[in-house]
Amino acid sequence: MSHTTADPHPHHQSGPPWATPPDSSMAVSLRGLTKVFSPGTERSKVAVNRLNLEVPHGAFYGLVGRNGAGKTTALSMLTGLLRPTEGVAMVSGIDVWADSRRAKMAMGVLPDGMTFFERLSGRQLVTYAGLLRGMDRATVAQRTDDLLGAMDLSDDAGTPVQDYSAGMRKKVMLAAALVHAPGLLVLDEPFEAVDPVSAANIRELLQGFARAGGTVIVSSHVMDLVQRMCDHVAVVDNGRLLAAGTVDQVRREKSLEDTFVDLVGGRTHVGEELSWLRPR
């Protein structure tokens, strides 16, 4: 099916949403992934609601949605940063929560808003990430130099990360995610605050990674970027999957942005509501 929609009556299913086993042949297979914050209280919130998603090997997959749609929560459960309330997440046939160590070794992760060791220099941070993965020091040193060069950070390699700009922090964290040459990259808003030249270089690097057989999952709310960069896309809103497939399948004859607005709704005519906001 070219256009996947969420079940409109998710609470009336006959059995758990992961009754169909995850597909171990996929780079990523999510079944019934759910996260409820503050369950059983008046502040209870369903952030991700029974999310089912398949990501094939070698895909450049965009996960799109509005701010607060559940993208970061879903990716945090996939990467082992946040335990699901229900459901299963598998990476290349490895259950992320049953065998977390092995699953995490297969991934490179760029979380959004994650704190890290800011007093380390850029070189030290990437080196630490490589050594933490069990790599030998000589290989880590060579790859660190290569990655810092690719990210245009060679001149700032000895500068403490706490003195980096927001864009430079994104780039050095991406280098740390890549140093062990994972099969899967999970990147949450990787281009936010990154300058256009660096963004173009990073896109080229990631597209080369995917062409070589690696899998990339990128979350974003910038539709034009996803349409130009990705070959697959999933649309999430209010924690639920609205559509998934190749970019052309999901957007059909429209732009991805127009299709996204049609799916999630919520468009307002602010010009009419703010008619007083006119230069005099």
C-alpha positions in Angstrom: 0.0 0.0 0.0 1.4 3.4 -0.9 -0.2 5.4 1.8 -0.3 4.1 5.4 -2.7 5.5 7.9 -3.2 5.0 11.6 -6.1 3.0 12.9 -8.9 5.5 13.7 -10.0 3.3 16.6 -6.8 2.2 18.3 -8.4 1.1 21.5 -10.7 -1.4 19.8 -8.0 -3.7 18.4 -8.3 -7.4 19.1 -4.9 -8.0 20.7 -1.7 -6.1 21.3 -0.5 -3.9 18.3 2.7 -6.0 18.1 0.8 -9.3 17.7 2.5 -9.3 14.3 6.2 -9.8 15.1 8.7 -7.1 14.2 10.4 -7.6 10.8 13.9 -8.7 11.6 15.0 -8.1 8.0 14.5 -4.4 8.3 17.0 -1.9 9.6 14.3 -0.6 12.0 11.0 -2.3 13.0 8.7 -0.7 15.5 5.6 -2.5 16.7 3.0 -0.8 19.0 5.6 1.7 20.3 3.8 3.7 23.0 4.9 6.2 25.6 2.6 7.6 28.3 4.0 10.2 30.7 2.6 10.4 34.2 0.2 7.5 33.7 -2.8 7.2 36.1 -2.7 10.9 37.0 -4.6 13.9 35.8 -1.4 15.0 34.0 -1.3 11.8 32.0 -0.2 12.4 28.4 0.1 9.9 25.5 3.2 11.2 23.7 3.5 8.3 21.2 0.4 6.1 20.5 1.0 2.6 19.2 3.5 3.5 16.5 4.2 0.9 13.8 7.0 1.6 11.3 9.4 -0.3 9.1 12.6 1.3 7.8 14.5 -0.7 5.1 18.2 -1.0 5.0 19.9 1.7 3.0 16.9 4.1 3.3 17.3 7.8 3.9 14.2 8.1 6.1 12.6 11.4 7.2 10.4 11.5 10.3 8.3 14.7 10.1 5.8 16.4 12.3 4.9 19.5 14.1 6.7 20.6 17.3 5.4 18.3 20.0 4.2 15.7 17.6 6.1 12.9 19.3 9.1 12.6 17.0 11.8 13.0 19.7 10.0 10.7 22.1 9.7 8.0 19.4 13.4 8.3 18.5 14.4 8.3 22.2 12.6 4.9 22.6 14.2 3.5 19.4 17.7 4.5 20.5 17.4 3.2 24.1 17.3 6.7 25.8 13.7 6.4 27.0 11.9 3.2 28.0 8.6 2.6 26.2 5.4 2.1 28.1 4.5 -0.6 25.6 5.7 -2.0 22.3 8.8 -3.3 20.6 11.7 -1.6 18.9 14.2 -3.6 16.8 17.4 -2.6 15.0 18.6 -5.1 12.4 16.8 -7.9 14.3 18.1 -6.8 17.7 15.5 -5.9 20.4 16.6 -2.5 21.6 15.3 -3.1 25.2 16.1 -6.8 25.5 19.7 -6.5 24.2 20.4 -2.8 24.7 24.2 -3.0 24.5 24.3 -4.8 21.2 21.6 -2.6 19.7 23.3 0.6 20.7 26.6 -0.6 19.2 24.8 -0.8 15.9 23.6 2.8 16.0 25.0 6.3 15.9 22.8 8.8 17.6 22.5 12.6 17.5 19.9 13.5 20.1 18.2 16.9 20.3 19.0 18.9 23.4 21.2 16.2 25.0 23.8 17.5 27.4 27.4 16.2 27.1 30.9 16.8 28.3 31.3 20.5 27.3 34.7 21.0 29.0 36.3 18.5 26.6 37.7 19.9 23.3 36.1 18.9 20.1 38.9 16.4 19.4 38.6 15.0 22.9 34.9 14.5 22.7 35.0 12.6 19.4 38.0 10.6 20.7 36.0 9.7 23.8 33.1 8.5 21.8 35.3 6.2 19.7 37.1 4.8 22.7 33.8 4.2 24.5 32.8 2.0 21.6 35.9 -0.2 22.1 37.9 1.0 19.1 41.7 1.1 19.2 43.3 4.4 19.8 45.1 4.7 16.4 41.9 4.1 14.4 40.0 6.6 16.6 42.7 9.3 16.1 42.6 8.8 12.3 38.8 8.9 12.1 38.6 11.9 14.5 40.9 13.9 12.2 38.8 12.8 9.1 35.5 13.7 10.7 36.6 17.0 12.1 37.9 18.0 8.7 34.6 16.9 7.1 32.7 19.1 9.6 35.0 22.1 9.0 36.1 21.9 12.7 39.8 21.2 12.3 40.8 24.7 13.3 38.6 24.4 16.5 39.6 20.9 17.4 41.4 22.0 20.5 38.7 24.5 21.6 36.4 23.4 24.5 33.0 22.5 23.3 31.4 24.9 25.8 32.9 27.7 23.6 31.3 26.3 20.4 28.4 27.9 18.7 25.1 26.0 18.5 25.9 24.9 14.9 29.4 23.8 15.8 28.0 21.7 18.7 25.6 19.9 16.3 28.5 19.1 14.0 30.9 17.8 16.7 28.1 15.6 18.1 27.4 14.3 14.6 31.1 13.4 14.3 30.9 11.6 17.6 27.9 9.6 16.3 29.8 8.6 13.1 33.2 7.7 14.5 32.4 4.0 15.0 30.9 3.6 11.4 27.5 2.4 12.6 25.0 0.7 10.2 22.2 3.0 11.4 22.3 6.8 12.1 19.4 8.3 14.1 19.6 12.1 13.9 17.1 14.4 15.7 17.0 17.9 13.9 20.7 17.6 12.7 20.6 20.8 10.6 19.1 23.1 13.2 21.5 26.1 13.6 23.9 24.7 11.1 25.1 27.2 8.4 24.2 26.5 4.7 27.7 25.5 3.6 28.1 23.0 6.5 24.6 21.7 5.9 25.3 21.0 2.3 28.5 19.1 3.2 26.6 17.1 5.9 23.9 16.2 3.4 26.5 15.0 0.9 28.2 12.9 3.6 24.9 11.3 4.8 23.7 10.6 1.2 27.0 8.9 0.5 26.6 6.9 3.7 23.1 5.7 2.6 24.3 4.9 -0.9 27.0 2.7 0.6 24.3 0.7 2.4 23.9 2.6 5.7 20.5 3.7 7.0 19.7 7.2 8.1 16.7 8.4 10.0 16.3 12.2 10.3 13.6 13.9 12.2 12.6 17.4 11.1 9.7 19.8 10.7 11.3 21.4 7.6 9.3 19.7 4.8 11.4 21.1 1.9 14.6 19.8 3.4 13.1 16.3 3.8 11.6 16.3 0.3 15.0 17.1 -1.2 17.1 14.9 0.9 15.1 11.7 1.8 13.8 8.8 -0.2 11.3 7.7 2.5 9.1 9.7 4.9 6.7 9.1 7.8 4.3 11.7 9.0 3.6 11.8 12.8 1.0 14.0 14.6 -0.2 13.8 18.2 2.0 10.7 18.7 0.3 8.7 15.9 1.5 7.6 12.4 -0.6 9.3 9.7 1.3 8.2 6.6 4.5 6.3 5.6 6.2 5.3 2.4 8.5 6.7 -0.2 8.5 10.5 -0.5 6.6 10.3 -3.8 4.0 7.8 -2.4 3.3 10.0 0.6 3.2 13.4 -1.1 1.4 12.1 -4.2 1.0 14.9 -6.7 1.6 17.7 -4.2 4.6 19.1 -2.4 5.4 17.3 0.9 4.5 20.5 2.8 1.0 20.7 1.2 0.4 17.0 1.9 1.6 17.4 5.5 -0.7 20.3 6.1 -3.6 18.4 4.6 -2.9 15.4 6.9 -2.3 17.2 10.2 -4.7 20.2 9.7 -4.6 23.1 12.0 -4.0 25.8 9.4 -5.2 29.2 10.6 -5.9 32.4 8.7 -3.8 34.6 10.8 -4.0 37.5 8.3 -7.7 37.9 9.1 -7.3 37.4 12.9 -4.5 40.0 13.1 -6.0 42.5 10.7 -4.7 45.3 13.1 -1.2 44.3 12.3 -0.6 46.5 9.3 2.0 49.3 8.8 0.5 52.8 8.9 
